[in-house]
Structure formats: C-alpha cells, structure tokens
Amino acid sequence: MQPLSTPSRTAPTISRRQWLATTLPLLGAGAVAALAPSLARAAGPAPTPVEVWKDPNCGCCKDWVDHMQANGFKVTVHETGNNAVRARLGLPQKLGSCHTALVGGYVVEGHVPASDVRALLQQKPKALGITVPGMPVGSPGMDGAVYGDRRDPYDVLLVAHDGSTRVFKSYNKKAST
C-alpha cells in the first residue's frame, strides 16, 4: 500500500511579534466589552427618578428642579400645576407649596432640600412623605442673590398617612441659650 499523497501547502509564517500585535488588541477589546457593564456601575449610581408637578411660569419651582438635578435626581416635569395631584396623593392643603413631587413612592411637597429627600429614601419611614409648607426664603429654589442671600428658618416636616406631622429636619434655627 502506498502512502496517500497530499498536496503540499505552505502555511504563511508570521513572527511571534506579528501574532501578538494582531491578537492582543482583539483580546483587549473583548475584555473591555466584557467589563463595560461593571465599569458603568462603578462610575456611579443611576439617577433617582422624580416626577414634579408645577406651574409652567414658576421660576422658584424651576430653580428647585435644577437643585434636584444637580444633586443626582432625574426629574420629569409636568407643567400642569400641582393642586389636583396634591389632593390625589392625599397631602393636606395646609401643608402645600408651589410644586409637588413623587419620588420612591413618597410625596415631596415644596422646597425640600435634596439631602432630605435622600435621607427619606434611605430611612424609608412609614409615611406619606415630606414637605416644606409655603415658600420660605433660603430653602432650595428660594435662595440666592435674588433674595439678598436671606435665610429664614424653616422646618422640613414628615407627613404621616393620617396627615399628622413631625419635624424631619430644621434649618437656620438660632441656638437657644
């Protein structure tokens, strides 16, 4: 029996350096693609969504929305006013302000600092939400040069489902002696 003859094919020869130069970039691209989701998560948490109802002509509401966005919230604004939504969400009128928000299942009424919204979401109390009734000068959206940098004292109130309140945080109170 005779050995089978095969056609002679000469494989192209490449140097180790050439092989590494073409292979390593491909491996690197694959590694980056595989790590991309975890790298994106490491870059920071996703913005917390907030829905806001306000009057389309209210400048202080816009300033509060800007404050929330600057503090990591993703805000969707409804320029329809807030009286109807406040009533629908069950917040008593006496606790009202010029805009109403919904975040993480909580009502946030008025010029509440973003840090207090974060605290609310972390603490998760059994409550309807938090409010800064009225429009106190010095609260987020009611601050800055246009107000002469004035800061009036105000409270952020935690609102229970029955409408009762307690102080969640106080601002600009003078220390008692």
C-alpha positions in Angstrom: 0.0 0.0 0.0 1.3 3.3 -1.0 1.0 6.3 1.3 -1.5 8.9 0.3 0.0 11.9 -1.1 -1.4 15.3 -0.1 -0.9 18.4 -1.9 1.8 20.5 -0.4 0.5 23.7 1.2 2.8 26.1 2.8 1.3 27.9 5.7 2.3 31.5 5.9 4.7 32.0 8.7 4.4 35.0 10.9 6.7 36.0 13.7 5.6 35.9 17.3 5.8 39.7 17.4 3.3 40.0 14.5 1.0 37.4 16.1 1.0 39.4 19.4 0.4 42.7 17.6 -2.7 41.4 15.9 -4.1 39.2 18.7 -3.7 41.4 21.8 -5.8 44.3 20.6 -8.6 41.8 19.9 -8.3 40.3 23.3 -8.3 43.8 24.9 -11.4 44.8 23.0 -13.1 41.7 24.2 -12.1 42.3 27.8 -13.4 45.9 27.6 -16.7 44.7 26.2 -17.0 42.1 28.9 -16.2 44.6 31.7 -18.2 47.5 30.3 -21.4 46.8 32.4 -19.4 46.6 35.7 -17.4 49.7 34.7 -20.6 51.6 34.1 -22.0 50.6 37.5 -18.7 51.6 39.2 -19.0 55.1 37.7 -21.9 55.9 40.0 -25.4 55.0 40.8 -28.2 55.7 38.3 -30.0 59.0 38.9 -33.1 58.7 41.2 -36.3 59.5 39.2 -38.5 62.3 40.4 -41.8 63.4 38.9 -42.7 67.0 39.6 -46.0 68.9 39.0 -45.7 72.7 38.9 -47.0 75.9 37.3 -45.3 76.5 33.9 -44.5 80.1 34.9 -43.0 79.5 38.3 -39.3 80.4 38.5 -38.7 79.1 42.0 -40.0 75.7 41.0 -37.6 75.6 38.1 -34.8 76.5 40.5 -35.8 73.7 42.8 -35.8 71.2 39.8 -32.3 72.5 39.0 -31.3 71.9 42.6 -32.6 68.3 42.5 -30.9 67.6 39.1 -27.6 69.0 40.4 -27.9 66.5 43.3 -28.3 63.4 41.2 -32.0 63.2 40.6 -33.5 62.6 37.1 -36.5 65.0 37.1 -39.6 64.7 34.8 -41.7 67.9 35.0 -45.4 68.2 34.4 -46.3 71.9 33.7 -49.9 71.4 34.8 -50.0 73.0 38.2 -50.0 70.9 41.4 -53.3 71.4 43.3 -55.0 68.4 41.7 -52.1 66.0 42.1 -51.5 67.1 45.7 -55.2 66.3 46.5 -55.0 63.0 44.6 -51.9 62.0 46.6 -53.6 62.8 49.9 -51.4 65.7 51.1 -53.5 68.2 53.2 -53.8 71.6 51.5 -52.4 73.3 54.7 -49.1 71.5 54.1 -48.9 72.7 50.4 -46.5 74.7 48.4 -45.9 75.7 44.8 -44.9 72.3 43.5 -45.5 68.6 44.3 -43.2 65.7 43.5 -43.3 62.0 43.7 -40.1 60.0 44.4 -39.7 56.4 45.6 -43.4 56.3 46.5 -43.2 59.4 48.7 -44.8 62.8 48.2 -42.3 65.6 48.4 -44.0 69.0 48.6 -42.3 72.3 48.2 -38.7 73.4 48.6 -37.3 70.4 50.4 -33.5 70.1 50.2 -32.2 67.2 48.1 -30.3 65.9 51.1 -33.5 65.4 53.0 -35.1 63.6 50.0 -32.1 61.2 50.0 -32.4 60.7 53.8 -36.1 59.9 53.4 -35.3 57.3 50.7 -32.6 55.8 52.9 -34.7 55.7 56.1 -37.9 54.5 54.4 -40.3 55.6 57.2 -43.9 54.6 57.1 -45.1 58.0 55.9 -46.9 59.8 53.1 -43.8 62.0 52.5 -42.1 65.2 53.5 -43.0 68.9 53.0 -41.8 72.4 53.4 -45.1 74.2 53.6 -45.2 77.7 52.0 -42.2 79.1 50.3 -39.5 80.0 52.9 -36.7 82.2 51.7 -33.4 80.4 51.9 -34.8 77.0 51.0 -33.6 75.4 47.7 -35.2 77.3 44.9 -36.0 80.2 47.2 -32.3 81.1 47.7 -29.5 83.1 46.1 -28.8 86.7 45.2 -32.3 87.5 44.0 -33.4 87.0 47.7 -30.5 89.1 49.0 -29.0 85.8 50.3 -31.5 85.9 53.1 -32.1 82.7 55.0 -35.3 82.4 57.0 -35.7 79.5 59.4 -37.9 76.6 58.3 -38.7 73.0 59.0 -39.0 70.0 56.8 -42.0 68.0 58.1 -42.5 64.3 57.9 -46.2 63.7 57.0 -47.9 60.6 58.3 -50.6 58.8 56.3 -53.2 60.4 58.7 -52.0 63.9 57.9 -50.2 64.4 61.2 -46.7 65.8 61.1 -43.4 65.9 63.0 -40.2 67.8 62.3 -37.9 65.8 60.0 -35.2 68.4 60.0 -34.9 72.1 61.0 -32.9 74.7 59.1 -31.4 78.0 60.2 -32.7 77.9 63.7 -30.9 80.1 66.2 -29.4 78.1 69.0 -31.3 78.7 72.3 -29.3 79.9 75.3 
